[in-house]
Amino acid sequence: MARLNLLLLIAVLGSAMYLVHTQYLSRQLFTELHRIELEARRLELDRDRLQVEKRAQATPLRVEKLAKEQLKMRTTSPAITQYVRADGTVIPAVVAPAPATPPGRAAPSKGAH
């Protein structure tokens, strides 16, 4: 009977130690889960902030300003636009007609000054 009691005592102590170990691992996992959830919230807030910054940076006026100042770009006009056919030949630019003179006024002559 003493052997059976000793065997049962060892079994109870073993299961108690296993229970303590399982609870310890459970607490570790819960703490890690909490830490990861906090990190996920922080990353989501950062993503939202960056999305707002991205929208602010991509406004048409800002893009146009940067294109003019930093890239030295200019708006298109018929005078600087070139059209290219599919075979690679360039279509001549269309020259804008000279402004019409109002009725009753003569066009300035080229020779008189």
Buried (B, 14 or more C-beta within 10 A) or exposed (E): EEEEEEEEEEEEEEEEEEEEEEEEEEEEEEEEEEEEEEEEEEEEEEEEEEEEEEEEEEEEEEEEEEEEEEEEEEEEEEEEEEEEEEEEEEEEEEEEEEEEEEEEEEEEEEEEE
